[in-house]
Amino acid sequence: MVASLADPIIARIFGGVVINCNDTFGPASYDVHGLRFVFVPSAHDTATYALDVESRDTESPPFLVQHFESTNMPFFELWTRLEVIAKLLGYPVLELVKESRRLNLHDEDISIRRVDTPTHWIAVGRL
């Protein structure tokens, strides 16, 4: 489905757009406030995509933060990346966290791009 001209475009990425919309098909993610974000690929794109969005005013959960203390990334920057990987692989994200010692965040088959805004952490992945 193609994004409507009325849909507010948050970002352009992978030849498609991330929009804030309640009725457009595509990989979607809700923020903590219930806002729905959708990635709409270009019309002829056949790749598999995933999207994850987190509001910047969301508190980082301490029980998860402890798993990533050794990284230099802000928690939700890493978390949105993990969520996208989990969605693309069809694997529960908390299982990825438990197996973090084996986790390869630089999978050659998965391309992840960030389109963060002042209000949201946003990751889009392509497989």
Sequence and secondary structure as in RCSB ss.txt:
>XXXX:A:sequence
MVASLADPIIARIFGGVVINCNDTFGPASYDVHGLRFVFVPSAHDTATYALDVESRDTESPPFLVQHFESTNMPF
FELWTRLEVIAKLLGYPVLELVKESRRLNLHDEDISIRRVDTPTHWIAVGRL
>XXXX:A:secstr
    TTS EEEEETTEEEEE SS  SSEEE TT  EEEEE  TT    EEEEEEETTS   HHHHGGGTTSSS H
HHHHHHHHHHHHHHT  HHHHHHTGGG  TT TT EEEE   SSEEEEEEE 
